[in-house]
Amino acid sequence: MAKKYTLSPWKLDALFPGIDSKEMKAAFKSLEVFADEFETWRDKLSPDMEFEDFMDLLEKQNRNGCLIAKMFQYSYLKFSGDTQDQEAQAFMTKVQQFAADLENRVLFFSLWWKGLEDDVAERLMKDTGDYKYWLQQLRNFKPHTLTEPEEKIINTKNVTGPQALQKLYDSITNGFVFKVEVDGEEKELTLGELLKLVYTPDADLRKKAYQELWRVYGEEGTIIGQIYQAFIRDFYNENVGMRKFEDTMAVRNLINDVPGDVVNALLKVVEKNAVVFQRYFKLKAKWLKMDKLRRYDIYAPVAASDKKYPFNDAVHMVLDAFREFDPKVAELAQRVLDEQHMDSEVRKGKMSGAYNYGVDPALTPFVLMNYTEAARDVATLAHELGHAIHSMLASDHIFLTHHASLPLAETASTFGEMLLIDKLLAEETDEGVRRDILFAQVDDNFATVQRQVFFALFEREAHKAIQENALVDDLNDIYMKNLKAQFGDSMDIPEEFKWEWTYVSIFFDRPFYVYAYAFGQLLVLSLYKQYKQEGKKFIPRYLEILKAGGSMAPVDILDRAGVDVRKEAFWQGGFDVISEMVDQLEAIPVE
């Protein structure tokens, strides 16, 4: 008999029993002891140190780095469960401060390592196994590394600087309450519940939902905008002013270990292909019996399907799709649910959206969902479980190289969604639902490819403008110009969408993070096409990409899989798949 799954919060016992538990106190104490012992090496590090001593230091860093990461993971999961919980907020700040202090105490090792001559570093690094790529990545930052006192100051001020700004943004926006009239009754909604309305067949309700979203964000828009300005000025001052990066995007490129010319090729191809989605939105207007789409209608379903997917059905649907691809993949996904590492229910004060969070290779990752029974929630479930699978497949690696680099981080998640979509299309008998799914595929490709790249283009312009003392209104103008470049004459863009950028939380956390979504999506389109062509013989090659985790440079991992991301032709190939989807939709007679 199949197991029944219900909406529930997660259990965090695998991390720690509680904030004040003896295990948590022991973790703090253990890390203090580690720092004390590690600091004894400050004056003993030398170019001719023994390899065995070097490896011992690496293993200590890996083990204790994992422990502090688990402590932060626990604090963040607690905060996510209730962003208004003052104890959770205070504990997260405590862990951040402790981590910054700990990093300062062991900072001397990475600074020493970056400062070594190349021949010395190569001697020590060559037999380090899984540590080798991590060590090489540290040395990649050598030109941008400051003195130890300067690095310590930055670590310390980050807690009350950018990290405090990020927490303030989260606290403000996750406390928002939205009020919309639904079926003649005014309802108080969370962000997740409100966003569900933008996918409704009711055009007036879509408009009301978006107008309420931007009304609430707009009321706090000046404050949110000032938070962003302060965050970006801090980011620029540190990375361009002090670390001498060429520009703020170059920081993300080096973190991702992706050459700037590869990123520029991606951005150029997506910008050039904006016409593909403009063509799609004009087609969608015909299906919706509209002369032209409004920005309110961008995710409108073309079939008036309100089919619900109960959580238990959704879980089994996703697991079945994964099992048909490879039984091992399904088993890994099921671990997340069976160990109660998923928080799936909707609650007031709970962080909106969805994410996967894994730290320790030995532990099953945790997944946050806000499940509302919509078809898109089923896709999100497959997406986040895909992330967890990726993490678990790479669990043979050490903590320091276990996580996939950002450009490859969306590979398993997006691939998992595509497996689910294929299953839905194969089994769904309602033609309205099937048509809606097909349109949703292109909608999702827009959201993951073009939308994310144009976000990055906005960031690039906004960062420059902020250094030239741009006002919040100037940033609104830049964002509206960005929207018009995306959509051309394919839709009308109401004035209140000037506040949309204030809603994109990743802007306030990790600049230029967004382009990796497009990287991953176009990559997966290419990989999935190979899977459909090659069948089961493709699976081992694909799983090898996931098993690599973050143990090699992304370009090297993909080279091994026969994928050349250096050429614009590669990115265009992914876009050609999207264009073919639009061709197929245009061939369907408009009802």
PyMOL commands that set and color helices and strands:
alter all, ss='L'
color gray80, all
select helices_A, chain A and resi 22-39+51-81+86-115+118-125+129-140+142-144+148-160+162-174+191-199+203-219+221-242+248-256+260-272+274-287+295-297+311-325+327-338+375-393+399-402+406-408+411-427+431-467+472-487+495-503+505-508+515-547+554-560+568-586
alter helices_A, ss='H'
color red, helices_A
select strands_A, chain A and resi 178-182+185-189+293-294+342-343+355-357+366-368+491-492
alter strands_A, ss='S'
color yellow, strands_A
deselect
rebuild
show_as cartoon
